[in-house]
Amino acid sequence: MLAAVTLPLGYTSGKEYAELEWPIDILITLVWVAYAVVFFGTIANARRRTSTSPNWFFGAFILTIALLHVINSAETPSRSGR
């Protein structure tokens, strides 16, 4: 929702692959962390200890997207005045 409003208005970070502003990036990261906590917490508290193939794929999906989002949205300070 926030991206649908800010991007057309031109509020971007100026990166081709990570256009959203940092407050929106933080909210997205918090959602992914909550998703991971719920998913892996459910697996940890399961009565049956069998691990199925889809669980491995969902877990890898959650971790991969979270890492890609955090790493791609990371900012490096620019050297002003040079």
C-alpha atoms as a printed R data frame, in Angstrom:
   type eleno elety resid chain resno      x       y      z
1  ATOM     1    CA   MET     A     1  0.000   0.000  0.000
2  ATOM     2    CA   LEU     A     2  2.724   2.470  0.926
3  ATOM     3    CA   ALA     A     3  4.707   1.617 -2.203
4  ATOM     4    CA   ALA     A     4  1.618   2.164 -4.354
5  ATOM     5    CA   VAL     A     5  1.415   5.724 -2.993
6  ATOM     6    CA   THR     A     6  5.059   6.757 -2.694
7  ATOM     7    CA   LEU     A     7  6.442   5.437 -5.978
8  ATOM     8    CA   PRO     A     8  4.039   7.321 -8.304
9  ATOM     9    CA   LEU     A     9  4.646  10.490 -6.281
10 ATOM    10    CA   GLY     A    10  8.397  10.164 -6.860
11 ATOM    11    CA   TYR     A    11  9.484   9.362 -3.305
12 ATOM    12    CA   THR     A    12 12.231   6.859 -4.058
13 ATOM    13    CA   SER     A    13 15.738   6.060 -2.904
14 ATOM    14    CA   GLY     A    14 17.029   6.356 -6.474
15 ATOM    15    CA   LYS     A    15 18.180   2.755 -6.793
16 ATOM    16    CA   GLU     A    16 17.038   0.692 -9.724
17 ATOM    17    CA   TYR     A    17 16.432  -2.504 -7.765
18 ATOM    18    CA   ALA     A    18 15.449  -1.079 -4.372
19 ATOM    19    CA   GLU     A    19 13.316   1.982 -4.940
20 ATOM    20    CA   LEU     A    20 11.427   2.193 -1.652
21 ATOM    21    CA   GLU     A    21 12.367   4.698  1.030
22 ATOM    22    CA   TRP     A    22 14.000   3.405  4.210
23 ATOM    23    CA   PRO     A    23 10.923   3.582  6.524
24 ATOM    24    CA   ILE     A    24  9.029   1.329  4.118
25 ATOM    25    CA   ASP     A    25 12.050  -0.995  3.898
26 ATOM    26    CA   ILE     A    26 12.063  -1.305  7.692
27 ATOM    27    CA   LEU     A    27  8.354  -2.173  7.724
28 ATOM    28    CA   ILE     A    28  8.855  -4.820  5.040
29 ATOM    29    CA   THR     A    29 11.770  -6.283  6.996
30 ATOM    30    CA   LEU     A    30  9.647  -6.423 10.169
31 ATOM    31    CA   VAL     A    31  6.907  -8.266  8.282
32 ATOM    32    CA   TRP     A    32  9.409 -10.820  6.962
33 ATOM    33    CA   VAL     A    33 10.881 -11.319 10.439
34 ATOM    34    CA   ALA     A    34  7.386 -11.856 11.868
35 ATOM    35    CA   TYR     A    35  6.612 -14.302  9.042
36 ATOM    36    CA   ALA     A    36  9.821 -16.231  9.775
37 ATOM    37    CA   VAL     A    37  9.133 -16.321 13.535
38 ATOM    38    CA   VAL     A    38  5.620 -17.660 12.980
39 ATOM    39    CA   PHE     A    39  6.706 -20.239 10.374
40 ATOM    40    CA   PHE     A    40  9.765 -21.587 12.200
41 ATOM    41    CA   GLY     A    41  7.983 -21.356 15.567
42 ATOM    42    CA   THR     A    42  5.167 -23.496 14.192
43 ATOM    43    CA   ILE     A    43  7.658 -26.091 12.975
44 ATOM    44    CA   ALA     A    44  9.499 -26.046 16.326
45 ATOM    45    CA   ASN     A    45  6.257 -26.562 18.283
46 ATOM    46    CA   ALA     A    46  4.841 -29.249 16.000
47 ATOM    47    CA   ARG     A    47  3.818 -32.486 17.667
48 ATOM    48    CA   ARG     A    48  5.011 -34.555 14.749
49 ATOM    49    CA   ARG     A    49  8.735 -34.268 14.178
50 ATOM    50    CA   THR     A    50  8.684 -35.275 10.513
51 ATOM    51    CA   SER     A    51  9.979 -32.577  8.220
52 ATOM    52    CA   THR     A    52  8.399 -32.525  4.808
53 ATOM    53    CA   SER     A    53  9.934 -31.213  1.618
54 ATOM    54    CA   PRO     A    54  7.544 -28.243  1.279
55 ATOM    55    CA   ASN     A    55  8.618 -27.008  4.724
56 ATOM    56    CA   TRP     A    56 12.234 -26.886  3.563
57 ATOM    57    CA   PHE     A    57 11.221 -24.935  0.460
58 ATOM    58    CA   PHE     A    58  9.075 -22.458  2.433
59 ATOM    59    CA   GLY     A    59 11.868 -21.965  4.959
60 ATOM    60    CA   ALA     A    60 14.437 -21.366  2.214
61 ATOM    61    CA   PHE     A    61 12.012 -18.992  0.484
62 ATOM    62    CA   ILE     A    62 11.506 -16.936  3.651
63 ATOM    63    CA   LEU     A    63 15.223 -16.676  4.395
64 ATOM    64    CA   THR     A    64 16.214 -15.943  0.785
65 ATOM    65    CA   ILE     A    65 13.704 -13.148  0.263
66 ATOM    66    CA   ALA     A    66 14.520 -11.613  3.651
67 ATOM    67    CA   LEU     A    67 18.266 -11.616  2.937
68 ATOM    68    CA   LEU     A    68 17.806 -10.269 -0.580
69 ATOM    69    CA   HIS     A    69 15.617  -7.464  0.688
70 ATOM    70    CA   VAL     A    70 17.941  -6.460  3.520
71 ATOM    71    CA   ILE     A    71 21.147  -6.690  1.457
72 ATOM    72    CA   ASN     A    72 19.736  -5.009 -1.654
73 ATOM    73    CA   SER     A    73 18.232  -2.191  0.383
74 ATOM    74    CA   ALA     A    74 21.389  -1.538  2.399
75 ATOM    75    CA   GLU     A    75 22.791   1.939  1.930
76 ATOM    76    CA   THR     A    76 26.432   2.812  1.813
77 ATOM    77    CA   PRO     A    77 27.316   6.359  2.854
78 ATOM    78    CA   SER     A    78 28.388   8.524 -0.036
79 ATOM    79    CA   ARG     A    79 31.562  10.546  0.135
80 ATOM    80    CA   SER     A    80 30.424  14.106 -0.175
81 ATOM    81    CA   GLY     A    81 32.819  16.733 -1.364
82 ATOM    82    CA   ARG     A    82 34.981  14.443 -3.477
